[in-house]
Amino acid sequence: MEKELQSIWKEVLQLDEDPGVDESFFDLGGNSFFAANAAQMTEEKLGVHLEIPDFYDHETISAQVKLLSNNGEK
């Protein structure tokens, strides 16, 4: 799931390289608009649901993987 989230973040944030799994979504240039786009792409590509507040509470890919792994679909 890490690689898939890295790919989604890279696309949404228009990064040249995959983001590190411990980099903050917001430090990479993210905002609530980008979080909404990333959440939608995550649901479409991975079938798991993230909400905008999840990006504030779990700012890194590693934290989101843990969130999604611990909670099944959320």
Rosetta blueprint (number, residue, H / E / L):
1 M L
2 E H
3 K H
4 E H
5 L H
6 Q H
7 S H
8 I H
9 W H
10 K H
11 E H
12 V H
13 L H
14 Q L
15 L L
16 D L
17 E L
18 D L
19 P L
20 G L
21 V L
22 D L
23 E L
24 S L
25 F L
26 F L
27 D L
28 L L
29 G L
30 G L
31 N L
32 S H
33 F H
34 F H
35 A H
36 A H
37 N H
38 A H
39 A H
40 Q H
41 M H
42 T H
43 E H
44 E H
45 K H
46 L H
47 G L
48 V L
49 H L
50 L L
51 E L
52 I H
53 P H
54 D H
55 F H
56 Y H
57 D H
58 H L
59 E L
60 T L
61 I H
62 S H
63 A H
64 Q H
65 V H
66 K H
67 L H
68 L H
69 S H
70 N H
71 N L
72 G L
73 E L
74 K L
